[in-house]
Amino acid sequence: MSDWRFTHLRDSAESVHGRDLPAERAIWRASIRESALVLGSKQGSSIVDQKSCDADRILVVRRRSGGGAVFLELDQHLWVDLVIPCDDELWKDDVGRAMWWVGDLWADALAACEVADRDQLKVHRGGIERSSFFDSICFGGLGPGEVTLNGKKVVGISQRRTREMARFQCVVHRRWSSAAYRKYLLFENELPDIAVAEVSGLNQIADTLVELATSR
């Protein structure tokens, strides 16, 4: 088994998402310098209320992986990318099953940090569960590998695959605000409150995630 390499990036969300990562087993933690609204690769800019974003100095960026938008409030989230090469033992050809080990790692780390008992942290092993806003907001639905606590999503995961590697982009929120999505995105219908599990102790969780990954 190859070793994990750990890097802590401190940069803009645009720079982190645009960075081409090497095809090697690695954990990349990202600490951004300003709040950002991150769109999925297939989302059009027409869904963004650019005037509101500009007024509040919210950077609008696009990631290369699919899924809905994620609002990253400065210092109120934990963003970690996990990368494996195509010849890694963790690699799965099935795109859905490929995310299960990621969810298991997160659930183990959250349990080790006493966020909840391990049996309360559920790793989704089914297909995509869509709400009416799933295509707009990442945390509006549930995908393979994502982790829930008492029915609320706690870990959101998107995946980008190439022939050489898979990159799993993961986010946990210390503070979640449906109001921010109402303010910075445009919807035809009223956006309901979305239940998301908020988690404290993000630095400890990040350290524990690295420790658990490197010990396996």
C-alpha positions, 0 to 999 in steps of 0.5 A: 500500500502506498503512503498518503501525502498530506498538503494544506493549501491556503488559497482562493477557491478558484485557485484550488479548484483550478489546480491540477493535482498529481495522480498519487494517493494524497489528502489535500485540505483547502483553507480559502481566503474569502467566501465563495459560491462554487458551481458544479461543472454542468451548472450555468451562470444564469442561476447566480444572483451576481449582483448579490454576490458582488455586493457581498464580495462572494467569489463565484467559481466553478469546479470540474466535478458535477453536482449542485452548488456549494456555498463556502462561508469563510472559516465555517466549513472543512474542505478536503480533497482525497486523491487516488491513482487508477492503480490504487487498491481503493479504486473502483470502476463503478462510480457509485461504489468508488465513493463508499470508502470515502464516506466510511473514512469520514464517518470513522473520523467523525465518530473518533472525534465524538461528533456521534456514535459510529452507528448513527453516522450512515454512509449512503450506499444506494443511488442518488436520492434527489429532491426538487433542488438537488440539481441546484444545491449539493446538500439538497439531495444524497449521493453514494458515499455521502454521510448523514447524521439523524437523517441530515447530510453531514458530509457532501462529496463530489467526484472527478475521474480521469483515466489516471486518477479519482478526486473526491471533493468533500465538505463538512459545514460548521455553519449552514445557511439556506438563506445564503442560497436564497440570496446568491442563487436564483430559483423559480420556486421558493427554496425550503429550509434544507436540513444539514448537520452542523459540526464543530471541531473542524481542525480536530476532524481534519487531523483525525481524518489524516491519521486514520487514512495513513494508519490503514 
